Amino acid sequence: MTYKFSKHVPQSDVDAVGDILKVAGDPKVTSFAGGLPAPELFPVEEVKAAANRVLTGNGRAALQYGSSQGVPGLRQVILNRLEIEGIKTDSDHVMVATGSQQSIDLTGKIFIDEGTTVIVEDPTYLTAIDVFRSYGAHFVGVDMDEDGMKMDALEEALKNNPDTRLIYTVPTFQNPTGRTMTLERRKKLVELAGKYDVLVLEDNPYGAIRWSGNNLPSLKSLDKNNHVIYMGTLSKIFSPGLRLGWVVADPKLIKKYTMMKQSADLHTDSLAQYIAAEYFAENDIEDHVTAITALYHKREQIMVDAVDKYFPAGVTHSNPEGGMFLWVMVPGVADSQKLFDAALKRNVAIVPGDPFFGNESIPGTFRMNYSNTPEDKIEDGVKRLAEAIEEVMSK
Ligand code: PMP
């Protein structure tokens, strides 16, 4: 059979990141490659109790088809979380999604045609690139520094690409860099979105996991004219397996999201929504987020201390104040894959930087994750990674 694929399907069968994660799953390998939360903190007993209460008291509704916009109890939980993040809104502005990954996908479906310009941070979340590319996006990457996306570069990009329909950003503890956009730049970004009449897709999966610095307002909370679509998720503060996320936007737009979601999956898993709502009613999520933050901070400190101690001179890294990732830049290395190969020879896995860029990548970059590696494995892994970097730098 000769398959005749649609143009949404990638031409190549190479799944570089999938292959990396496969080798990183080998128990011999110390993996800094994935982006998984620490499973030892999942509140298994509390979720078991919540599931029991749901199935005992509300089992028939929880096992039935539900509303495409989401279960009311969970939407209330989401509104409470949004209020903590400075976004005061009502349930007409919120749709529950199957993880924020679905929110990204629906955004692509709603706004991107073949050739539509999408501005992204360079680098950015690689699966968002995959999604937008599948809808035919033309990417314009905007440079970053430690303070997030550079606003002069963004304005230049907007001037040069007047047909831009979307700016995708992860302003807080970005994946892959761990960097956070400053308040000044946040204000400027919202101002530019207004000036050039462009939508911003604000993706905030990591914002609650902060151990230093001050909380910063979301772009959505600074936006007065519906230029920002906001996305959140329970994946990093509760459980990624439940696949629960949300979109916050103008009700007119929420209607479009809801219609597109209907054609994708009718609605998000009802049982998962009921269980999460029940868990939030009976447990203090802030205590749980505090525990996650403390553990990731500890792991990050061990990783950064080891990186500073063992990595060769000239290698630089980001300094995250929260989240799950560290971004490393190795001078004089043209091919990031060589860093991956040399590391893997020493049973350490990282993700080379290339797939995180919409267009041209910055050579010699890679991402390290600390949330998923036990404390006693980090220093030794970093030491072996340092030897790999030295080998590649010396060639
Ligand atoms: N956005 C970003 C920036 C992410 O890092 C991730 C997960 N790694 C997602 C979205 C998707 O998360 P989920 O679908 O689990 O909510």
Residues whose N, C-alpha, C, O or C-beta is under 5 A from the ligand:
A	BS01	PMP	G35 T98 G99 S100 Q101 Q102 Y125 V170 N175 D203 P205 T233 S235 P240 G245
